């Protein structure tokens, strides 16, 4: 159960990082200030620890790794493997596993 909970955590974090990156990119390409958009999002339902921490790093262009990517990939692949055994498709996690 602990391994499954760890996989679920990694799955959620990966999907949230992707969503934050896309939202901030979209804001920037739309002519909005990503920092102000992040600040506004932090005050609403979209607020998250990922938006708070990783969003700030993205805006500042600080991309120092806090976790080895090989371990992150291993965890996502483990989640996908367990999902296959349960006949449960995880298309967004599958996509994230290919781009990380």
ABEGO torsion letter per residue (X at the ends): XAAAAAAAAAAAAAAAAAAAAAAAAAAAAAGBBAAAAAAAAAABAABBAAAAAAAAAAAAGBABBABBAAAAAAAAAAAAAAAAAAGBBBAAAAAAAAAX
